Amino acid sequence: MARYIGPKSKIARKFGDPIYGSDKAFEKKNYPPGQHGASKKRRKVSEYGVQLLEKQKAKYTYGVLEKQFRTMFKKASSSKGITGEVLIQMLECRLDNVVYRLGIAPTRAAARQFVTHKHITVNGNVVNVPSYTVKAGDIIGVREKSKSLEAITDSLSTSRYTSSSWLEWDKDTMTGKFLNVPERSEIPENIKEQLIVELYSK
């Protein structure tokens, strides 16, 4: 599957936002990449360009490909509620994202790998589909055979997980509970979802 595996700092600089977390390279060069990245005489981006950039930012942040993203947008459009907010909530409910939020993995890319390599369980059953939608009440855990995996123990020991209103983590059993779908105001990602809605509505 075509996933971006290039320099993450370059992508963060493109959006002017450290979407992959703390980044010293981004802090040092907080301007777009390329020959004229630091130039102040960059041409004004069109309305379409701004909307497209925001969609790309959301896709890179959550590690979702275009076809998946478009499918999710269609589902969000036909759901009750504000389309943009529902879209972001759907992205947050992906299993790979929840694994990342719980601190089991240091990045969403690592979380996706843990899921595909069958290290993660949902309600006691192994699930190897990163896009699996987690529902309220689901218990997400580390497979018994994988609890001593160095990559997972290292991530948990340096975890950035902080208690949130929609997640609970039990370090003794290495399981987390998905309490409910978070409100948009609770999701920390700096994404202007309304621009994405406007782009797809053209």
RAWOJO-V539968 format. One record per residue. N is the residue number from 1. PSI is psi in whole degrees, 0 to 359 (none if undefined). BURIAL is I if it has 24 or more other C-alpha atoms within 12 Angstrom, else O. D_CENTER is the distance of its C-alpha to the mean C-alpha in whole Angstrom. Layout:
((N;PSI;BURIAL;D_CENTER) (N;PSI;BURIAL;D_CENTER))
This chain:
((1;139;O;17) (2;97;O;17) (3;147;O;14) (4;123;O;14) (5;15;O;15) (6;192;O;17) (7;122;O;17) (8;328;I;14) (9;325;I;16) (10;319;I;18) (11;317;I;14) (12;320;I;14) (13;326;I;17) (14;321;I;17) (15;354;I;15) (16;29;I;17) (17;129;I;14) (18;72;I;13) (19;344;I;9) (20;14;I;9) (21;189;O;11) (22;132;O;15) (23;109;O;16) (24;324;O;20) (25;322;O;21) (26;317;I;19) (27;326;O;21) (28;324;O;24) (29;72;O;23) (30;63;O;22) (31;159;I;23) (32;148;I;22) (33;167;O;22) (34;169;O;26) (35;323;O;29) (36;22;O;29) (37;319;O;26) (38;355;O;28) (39;140;O;31) (40;351;O;31) (41;41;O;33) (42;140;O;30) (43;151;O;30) (44;134;O;29) (45;137;O;26) (46;168;O;27) (47;318;O;25) (48;319;O;24) (49;320;O;22) (50;317;O;20) (51;317;I;19) (52;319;I;18) (53;321;I;16) (54;322;I;14) (55;316;I;13) (56;323;I;12) (57;316;I;10) (58;318;I;8) (59;316;I;8) (60;321;I;8) (61;314;I;5) (62;357;I;3) (63;41;I;6) (64;138;I;8) (65;166;O;12) (66;313;O;14) (67;316;O;16) (68;316;O;14) (69;316;I;12) (70;320;I;16) (71;318;O;17) (72;323;I;14) (73;319;I;15) (74;319;O;19) (75;319;O;18) (76;323;I;17) (77;326;I;20) (78;1;O;22) (79;162;O;21) (80;148;O;23) (81;181;O;21) (82;121;O;20) (83;311;I;18) (84;316;I;15) (85;320;I;15) (86;321;I;15) (87;312;I;12) (88;322;I;9) (89;321;I;11) (90;321;I;11) (91;322;I;7) (92;334;I;7) (93;358;I;10) (94;142;I;8) (95;317;I;10) (96;324;I;8) (97;320;I;5) (98;320;I;9) (99;320;I;10) (100;314;I;8) (101;325;I;9) (102;349;I;12) (103;6;I;13) (104;328;I;14) (105;146;I;12) (106;337;I;12) (107;166;I;9) (108;327;I;6) (109;318;I;9) (110;322;I;11) (111;318;I;10) (112;321;I;10) (113;319;I;14) (114;320;I;15) (115;311;I;14) (116;334;O;16) (117;12;O;19) (118;39;I;19) (119;351;I;19) (120;142;I;17) (121;153;I;19) (122;118;I;19) (123;36;O;22) (124;352;O;24) (125;137;O;23) (126;130;I;21) (127;124;I;18) (128;27;I;17) (129;106;I;15) (130;328;I;11) (131;3;I;11) (132;132;I;13) (133;117;I;13) (134;137;I;14) (135;161;I;17) (136;130;O;18) (137;347;O;21) (138;143;I;19) (139;118;I;19) (140;126;I;17) (141;175;I;18) (142;131;I;19) (143;142;I;22) (144;316;O;25) (145;342;O;26) (146;358;O;23) (147;337;I;23) (148;5;O;25) (149;126;O;23) (150;318;O;23) (151;324;I;19) (152;316;I;18) (153;324;O;21) (154;318;O;20) (155;317;I;17) (156;327;I;18) (157;335;O;21) (158;27;O;19) (159;141;O;16) (160;10;O;14) (161;130;I;14) (162;145;O;16) (163;132;O;18) (164;168;O;16) (165;343;O;18) (166;1;I;16) (167;146;I;15) (168;139;I;18) (169;132;I;19) (170;104;O;22) (171;335;O;22) (172;319;O;26) (173;354;O;25) (174;48;I;21) (175;152;I;20) (176;152;I;17) (177;131;I;18) (178;104;I;16) (179;316;O;18) (180;166;O;17) (181;126;I;15) (182;151;I;14) (183;155;O;16) (184;324;I;14) (185;341;O;16) (186;344;O;14) (187;120;I;11) (188;349;O;11) (189;133;I;8) (190;74;O;11) (191;131;I;11) (192;85;I;15) (193;336;I;14) (194;328;I;18) (195;325;I;18) (196;319;I;16) (197;317;I;18) (198;323;O;21) (199;312;O;20) (200;344;I;20) (201;356;O;23) (202;none;O;26))
